Amino acid sequence: MAMVLLGLLTVAIPTVAAEPVSAQTTPTSAPEPLPANGDGGLGHSIQLPNSGRAPVDAGDRGGALQLTLVSLIGLGLLVVGGLAWRDIARSRGRSRKVPPNVRDQRTG
């Protein structure tokens, strides 16, 4: 049931959120010539280290919300891994409690 709901949401959300696209009505101008420095006027697409700005709001890059989200994702992964580890250990423990002759009859 959850997989069906997830599938419906992945199809429904993009179709509802998408805005219609119309043809361009304004004429375009001729492209500007490239500058003489050879980088195409684009500058650096990847910023150099320590060239940005410090986060001001909680939602900025490197702000409190991003750090909290990364921490929650990491904590969630640890919880899931811990639960899987515990379940595997319990299963192995139950398997060891079965007498060897019964265990052999089960497998083959």
N, C-alpha and C positions, 0 to 999 in steps of 0.2 A: 504494500500500500504506500509506504514511504517513497519507494522508487518511482511509482507512478506519479505521485505528487511532485517529486523533484523533476521528473521529465516534463510534466505539464508546465511547471514554473520556468524551466529553462527555455521553453518554446514561447510561453505567453509573455514574459517580461520584456524581451527584446521587441516583440511585435507591438506591444502597447506603448513602450517608451520611445519607439522610433518616430521621428518627425518626417513628414513628407518632404521630398526634395523637389524643387521646381527648377526650371531652366533659368540660366543667367540672362537677365534682361539688360544689364548695363554693358556697354562695349568695353572691351579690354584695351589697355594701352600697350605699346610696344615694350618689350623687356628692356630694362636698363643695362648698359654695358657693364662688364665686370671691372672691378677696380684693379689697379696695377699691382697690388700686393700679392695677387695670385690665390687668395683664399676664397674668392667668390663673394666676399662681403658677408660671409656667414659667421665669421669668428670661430671660436672653439665650440664644437657641439658637445664636448665633454669638458666640464669645468675643471680647472686645475685644482689640486688640493689646497685647502685653506683659502679659497678665493670667494667662497659664498658668504652668506650672512648667518649670524646666530639665530636660532629660533626665537620668535617673539611670542607667538600664540601657541597654545597646546597642540593645534592641528598642523603647525609648520613642520617641514622636514626636520627630523631629529627632535621634535617636540615631545611633550609628555604623552600625548595620545599615541603617537607611533611607538614609543618605547613601551607603553603599557600594552599595546596590541601585540607586539613581538613577545613580550613576557608572557601574556596569556596564551599565545599560540605554543610557545615552548612548554609552558606548564601543562597544557592540554596534551601535547605529545608525550610528556613524561607520565601523565596519568594513564593514558591509553597503553603505553608500553608497560607500565607497572601492573595494570590489570591483566594484560596478556601474559606477563611473566608469572603472576600469581596463579592464573588459570592453568598454565602449562605445568607449574610445580604441583598443583593439586592433582592434575591428571596423572602425572608420573607417580605421585604418592599412592593414588588409588590403584594404579597398575601394579605397583610393588606389593600391595596387600593381597592380591589374588594369588592363591597357591599355584605353583608351577604347572601341575598337571591340568588344572582348569584353564590356565592361560594358553597352554599348548592346544587344548581342544577348541578354544575360541578361534585361534588363528588358522587352523587348518585341518 
